[in-house]
Amino acid sequence: MAELVTVALMGMRLIVFGLALGLTLISFQAYSKQRTEQLQYAFIGFAFISMGVALTSLGTQIDEFVRLFGIVETVPFIVGFSMLYLSLYR
């Protein structure tokens, strides 16, 4: 039973990562068509959020340095959401 839960969790994490990459790709395509400052910030924000999702997925695989890695994996989310905030209010 525990193995099934582990496999399901890994699958869901892959889906979240795929969705994050999809948003990044869509925002890059929008930025390529219209090079506005707002779309640039949105693209950069989604790219950092995708990086944060990837690091979060990797973080569960690493037992050592868990607390330090927790700090490292949070930074891309802070930058990503800050960039999205800038894209909306700039």
HELIX and SHEET records of a PDB file:
HELIX    1   1 ALA A    2  LYS A   33  1                                  32    
HELIX    2   2 GLU A   37  GLY A   59  1                                  23    
HELIX    3   3 VAL A   66  TYR A   89  1                                  24    
END                                                                             
